[in-house]
Amino acid sequence: MTEKAAAAGTAINDITVTTKVKAALMGEPGLDSLQLHVETVGGVVTLTGSADNAENREQAEHVASTVLGVTEVRNHLIVRSQS
């Protein structure tokens, strides 16, 4: 397999993982309304955006980590202040 073909395969896999993570997060009660962004590179998922509280932040990380193809989760979600 050429380097270009391998890179294309990785990109497709990353897109699939991102889609699966987003679907898992949307299906989880309490997480479906979070303002977050999911990016996957080489199986490493990065979560950015905001969460309502620390519990939802941790739950989002846990849900993402259970998706097939995820090798690591980098949780950069910010907990919004409760004012």
N, C-alpha and C positions, 0 to 999 in steps of 0.2 A: 504494500500500500504506500502511496506517495505521501509526502509530508502534508501536501495540500488536502488530500483526501482524509487523512487522519484528523487534521484541524477542522475540516467540515463536519466530520462525524462527532467530534467533541462539541462543536458549537450546537449541533442538533440535540445531542444529549443534554447539554446545559439548558437549552430552551425547554426541553421536555421536563427536566427537573424543576425549573422555575415555574412552569405551568402547574405541575403537580403540587408544589409547595403552596402556591397561591390558592389552588382549589382546596387543599387541606385546611388552610387558614380561614378561608371563607366559610367552610363547613363547621367550624368550631364555634360554639356559642360564646359570645363575649369578644371574640376576635374578629368577627365579620365586619365590624364597623371601624376598625383601626385604620389609621392613615399610614400605610406602610408600603415600602418598595422592596421587591425581592430581586436579587441579581445572583446568577450562578456562573462561576468560572471554574472549570475543572472539577466540578462536584462540590466546590466550596460555596455555600449559600451565605450571602450577606443580606441582613435585614436592616433597613433604615426607615426612618419616619418616627412616628410617635405612638405611645401607648397610654391608655387611661391610668394605669397603675402598674406597680412593680410585678404584681401577680400576672397580669396580662402580658407583660414584657417577657417574663420567664416562660409562660405558656406558649407564646408564639415561637420561642426558641425550641421548646420541647417538640411541638407539633412539626416544625420544619425538620428537626433531626430524625424523625421517624419515617420520612419519605425515602423510598428506595432511590438510590443514586446519590444521596447526600453523604458526603464524607466528612464535612465539618460545617458548623454554623457560626458565623460571626454576627453577634447580636449588637447592633448599633442603634437600637430603638431608644428613644428618649421618653422618659415618663413626663407627661404633661402635668404641670402644677395644678392642684385642685383649689382654684380660687373662687 
